[in-house]
């Protein structure tokens, strides 16, 4: 069951507190080809989840991210704009 559905069913009976973890804590240089193949693997779990929004593997010629730290900082910063803003970012 997805968290949004659980919150809808349970209402104020539960309080979800998000915890975050860096998936790639140290910068790691990956080739564009290797990173593109890695993002293709996201399709399998997305196929198992009807509400998944994954549609396209990495198709850009841009250098792939080397760490999950920038995305983590952006998510944490979104909290300063309130719960609703952070949920939209999430």
N, C-alpha and C positions, 0 to 999 in steps of 0.2 A: 504494500500500500504506500502511495506517495505521501509525503509530509503534508502537502496542501489538502489532500483528501482527508487525512487524519485530523487536521485542524478543523476542517469543515464539519466533520462528524462529531468531534469532541468539544468544540467551542472553547470556552474558558476553562474547561476541566484540565487542559494541558497547557504547558508553556514550553515552546520549542526554543532552545538556546543553541544557536549554531556554533560549532567549533570548526576551526579550519586548520589544515595541515599543508605544508609545502610538499608537493609531489616531486619537485626537482629543486631541492634546497640549495645546491651548489651549481654554479654555472657549468653547463655541459654543452660543448660545441657538437652539433650533429649536422651531418650533411643534409641538404635539402631532400635528396632522394630517400634517405633513411627516415627522416621525419615524415615525409609524405606517406611512406608505407605504414609507419606507426599510426598516423591518423586514420588510415583505412581500417585499422583494427577496431575503431570506435563504432563502426557500422554494426558489428555483431551484437553488442549489448543494446544498441539503439533499436535494433529489430525486435528485441524481446520486450521493449517498453513502448506501449502505444502512445504515451505522451511525450516521448523523446523528441527533441527538436533538431537532432543531428541530421544534416542533409547532404553535406559535401565534405570529403576529405580535403586536407590542405592542398590548394590548387594555385597558390600564389608563388611567384618567383622570388618573393622576399625571403630574407634570412629567417629561419624559424626561431622561435623563442629559445633562449638558452637556460632559462630558469623560470620557475613559477612565482618567483618573488614579486615582479611588477604587478601581475594580476592579483596577487594576495594583498598588496598594498592598496590597490585601487578598490578592492572589495572592502577592506577595513575602513578606508577613507569614506566610502559611501555611507557608512553608519552615521557619520556626522550630519547627514541630511535627513535622518529619521528612518524608522523601520520600513515605511513604504518605499522609499527610495532604494534602500538596501535590498529589499525583496525584488524590485525591478532589475537591479543589477545582477542579482543572483540568478 
